[in-house]
Amino acid sequence: MSEAVKNDPILRVEHLCMYFGKGENVKKAVDDVSFDIYKGEVFGLVGESGCGKTTTGRTMIRLYDATSGNVYFKDKRIVAGTLSYKKEIKELKAKIAGKKPDGTALETKLSQEEITKANERIAELKEEIKKAKHDHKDAAKHGNVTQIQMIYQDPVASLDPRMTVKEIIAEGLRIQGVKDNEYIDQKVYEMLRTVGLVEEHATRYPHEFSGGQRQRIGIARSIIMNPEVIIADEPISALDVSIRAQVINLLNELRETMGLTILFIAHDLSVVKYFSDRIGVMYFGNMVEMATSDELFAHPLHPYTRSLLSAIPLPDPESEKDRIRIRYNPLTDHEYSTETPQFREIVPGHFVRCTTKEFEKYQAEYNK
């Protein structure tokens, strides 16, 4: 990837949070995640099941309403989390009324000066919510969101069994108001040929296809909108090994011919290394390490990244027999009681979530 490309981020994710549930039952699926994706690159997002990879992608494309944080597409804000603002407003109003968030009375009521400051903060938060709502509507109005399309993990569940292939692929065009049936038919046939299918497939239903063919239909549905960014949510995990290579090669071809930028979500690190320019590693909703593909595999620093890499199976029985898995235990591998970890740049382009002590340790290890 050239320096010119690297200097032009097409997607910026800033302090994105996505929480589910309320009160003590809140689940932090994505917690303060930030990264850039540059035009023309493939950014791999990896981690074990449940780490927040898919939730990050779905929040970026607005299938979920972000709790807080922002996502910018070509410097236009398309996601603005407001739930954290609303929660803070509710807490401030409760304090002004002399109550805690749970409804019980405060031990010491706020002074008049504190009440004034609280009301000023509420006004600021309401203004932020107003701006966020404006940006949300503006992004939809100018079609910015349609420039980001998604390929889903399950090629069976993501296709409506009652719709023909032509109806599935053409749905995006019809939603956008295209009514010329001849134009729609031509575009559908063109997309089918592009993904390695034939025109005769257009009249069939999803159950008549294999898993690999269904995934190709899902890809055709996403690229018919001529997007600039594709979020590929584990597009090969449900496929046979031989078919996986075909789908990856297809995505590579589309990347070259259509100039696509791809967020590739997966847990197969060997595939991610082959396909991605840069890789971000997630654990329990946090981004713990980020670097170029070659750099991450050559110099893994975070204990969780090392654990993931040690689990990659090797096609050699002798090597597999002697391979030692690295176990990751966050309770023993880190000391977070005195300092909250931050995302820090160890060397140019290589970031790790760590404390100051860990930062110095990683730098020393890297420079050995």
SVG drawing of the C-alpha trace seen along z (x, -y; Angstrom):
<svg xmlns="http://www.w3.org/2000/svg" viewBox="-42 -29 61 65">
<polyline fill="none" stroke="black" stroke-width="0.4" points="0.0,0.0 1.5,-3.3 2.1,-6.3 -0.5,-8.3 -3.1,-5.7 -2.1,-5.5 -2.6,-9.3 -6.2,-9.1 -8.4,-7.4 -11.9,-6.6 -13.3,-5.4 -12.5,-6.7 -13.8,-5.0 -13.4,-7.2 -14.0,-5.9 -16.9,-3.6 -18.9,-2.0 -21.8,0.4 -23.4,1.6 -26.4,3.9 -28.6,4.1 -29.1,1.7 -27.7,1.1 -25.7,3.9 -26.6,6.2 -24.9,4.0 -22.7,5.9 -19.9,3.9 -19.8,5.6 -17.6,2.8 -15.8,0.5 -13.8,-2.6 -12.6,-1.2 -10.7,-3.5 -9.1,-2.8 -8.8,-4.2 -9.3,-2.3 -7.4,-3.7 -8.8,-3.9 -8.0,-0.7 -6.8,1.4 -8.1,4.5 -8.3,4.1 -8.6,7.4 -10.4,7.5 -9.7,10.7 -10.4,12.2 -12.3,15.1 -16.1,15.5 -17.9,12.9 -15.1,10.4 -17.1,7.7 -15.9,8.0 -19.3,8.4 -20.9,5.8 -18.3,3.3 -19.1,3.9 -22.8,3.8 -22.6,0.5 -20.4,-1.1 -23.1,-0.3 -25.8,-1.6 -27.6,1.8 -27.1,0.9 -27.5,-2.5 -24.1,-3.2 -23.9,-3.9 -21.2,-6.5 -18.4,-7.4 -18.4,-8.4 -17.8,-6.9 -16.7,-9.1 -17.0,-8.1 -14.9,-10.4 -14.9,-13.0 -18.7,-12.9 -20.1,-11.6 -22.4,-8.7 -22.6,-7.3 -22.9,-9.4 -23.7,-7.6 -26.3,-9.5 -27.2,-6.9 -24.4,-7.9 -25.5,-11.6 -29.0,-10.7 -27.8,-8.6 -25.7,-11.5 -28.7,-13.9 -30.9,-11.5 -28.2,-11.2 -27.8,-15.0 -31.5,-15.7 -31.7,-13.1 -28.9,-14.9 -30.6,-18.3 -33.8,-16.7 -31.7,-15.4 -31.7,-11.8 -29.3,-9.1 -29.7,-7.3 -31.4,-4.4 -34.0,-6.8 -32.8,-7.0 -32.1,-10.3 -28.7,-12.0 -26.9,-12.3 -25.9,-15.8 -27.9,-17.9 -26.2,-20.0 -25.4,-23.6 -26.9,-26.3 -23.5,-26.7 -23.4,-22.9 -27.0,-23.0 -26.1,-25.8 -23.2,-23.8 -25.3,-20.7 -27.9,-22.7 -25.2,-24.1 -23.9,-20.6 -27.4,-19.4 -27.7,-22.1 -24.4,-21.1 -25.4,-17.5 -28.8,-18.4 -26.9,-20.3 -24.6,-17.3 -27.7,-15.1 -29.2,-17.6 -26.0,-17.6 -25.8,-13.8 -29.4,-13.5 -28.7,-16.0 -25.6,-14.1 -27.5,-10.8 -30.3,-12.1 -27.8,-13.9 -25.8,-10.7 -29.0,-8.9 -30.2,-11.8 -27.0,-12.1 -26.6,-8.3 -23.3,-8.1 -24.5,-5.0 -25.3,-3.1 -21.7,-3.5 -20.9,-1.0 -22.3,2.5 -22.1,5.7 -21.5,9.4 -23.0,11.6 -21.5,14.6 -24.3,17.1 -25.1,17.3 -28.3,19.3 -29.9,17.0 -29.0,13.8 -31.0,14.6 -34.8,14.5 -36.0,18.0 -39.2,16.6 -37.4,14.3 -35.7,15.3 -32.0,14.5 -32.9,11.6 -35.2,10.1 -32.6,10.5 -29.8,8.8 -32.1,6.1 -33.6,5.2 -31.1,2.4 -31.8,0.7 -35.5,0.9 -35.2,-0.6 -33.2,-3.5 -36.1,-4.2 -34.9,-2.5 -38.0,-1.4 -36.5,-0.6 -37.0,3.2 -34.8,3.5 -31.9,1.7 -32.4,3.7 -32.3,7.0 -29.1,5.9 -27.4,5.0 -28.5,8.2 -27.1,10.3 -23.9,8.3 -23.4,8.9 -24.1,12.6 -21.4,12.9 -19.0,10.8 -19.3,13.2 -18.9,16.3 -22.6,17.3 -24.7,17.3 -27.9,15.5 -30.0,18.6 -29.5,18.5 -31.5,15.3 -34.9,17.2 -33.9,19.7 -34.4,19.6 -31.6,19.7 -32.3,23.3 -31.3,24.5 -27.7,23.4 -24.6,24.6 -23.1,22.6 -20.4,21.1 -22.9,20.1 -25.2,18.5 -22.2,16.5 -21.6,15.3 -25.2,14.2 -24.7,12.2 -21.6,10.6 -23.5,9.8 -26.2,8.1 -23.6,6.0 -21.7,4.8 -24.7,4.0 -24.9,0.7 -21.4,-0.1 -20.1,-0.7 -16.7,-2.1 -16.5,-0.1 -17.4,3.6 -17.8,4.9 -17.2,8.7 -18.4,10.3 -16.7,13.7 -17.7,14.4 -15.9,17.8 -16.4,19.3 -19.5,21.3 -17.9,22.6 -15.8,25.7 -12.0,25.1 -11.8,25.4 -14.6,22.9 -13.0,20.5 -10.1,19.9 -12.5,19.2 -14.4,16.6 -11.2,14.9 -9.9,14.8 -13.2,13.3 -13.0,10.6 -9.4,9.9 -10.5,9.5 -13.4,7.2 -11.0,5.1 -8.8,4.6 -11.4,4.0 -13.9,1.9 -11.4,0.2 -13.0,1.5 -11.9,0.9 -12.7,3.9 -13.1,4.4 -12.5,8.2 -13.9,9.7 -12.6,13.2 -11.1,15.5 -8.9,17.5 -5.6,15.8 -3.9,17.6 -6.5,16.3 -6.4,12.8 -2.6,12.7 -2.9,13.5 -5.7,11.1 -5.2,8.1 -2.9,5.1 -3.3,4.2 -4.8,6.2 -6.6,5.2 -6.9,7.7 -10.0,7.5 -10.5,9.0 -13.7,8.6 -14.8,5.5 -11.4,3.8 -8.9,3.3 -5.7,4.7 -3.2,4.6 -3.0,3.1 -0.3,3.3 0.4,4.2 0.0,7.9 3.7,8.6 4.5,6.6 1.9,8.3 3.0,11.8 6.7,10.9 6.5,9.0 3.3,9.8 3.5,7.9 0.2,8.3 -0.1,11.6 -3.5,12.2 -2.1,11.8 0.7,14.2 -1.9,16.7 -3.9,16.4 -0.9,16.9 0.2,19.9 -3.1,21.5 -2.7,21.4 -2.6,25.1 0.4,26.1 0.1,28.6 2.9,30.7 2.3,33.5 5.7,33.3 5.5,29.6 2.0,30.0 3.1,32.7 5.7,30.3 3.7,27.1 3.2,25.3 0.1,23.3 0.4,19.9 -2.4,19.5 -3.7,16.0 -5.0,15.1 -5.8,11.3 -5.9,11.5 -2.2,12.7 -0.8,11.2 -1.7,7.6 -1.8,5.3 -4.6,2.8 -5.4,2.0 -3.2,-1.1 -3.5,-2.3 -6.1,-2.0 -4.5,-0.7 -4.4,-3.0 -3.8,-2.4 -0.2,-3.4 2.2,-3.4 5.1,-1.1 6.9,-1.8 5.5,-3.7 2.2,-2.0 2.2,0.7 -0.3,0.0 -0.9,2.0 -3.3,1.5 -1.1,1.3 -0.1,-0.6 3.0,-2.7 5.0,0.1 3.9,2.5 4.7,-0.1 8.3,-0.3 8.5,3.5 7.1,3.9 9.5,1.3 12.5,3.1 11.3,6.4 10.9,4.9 14.4,3.3 16.2,6.5"/>
</svg>
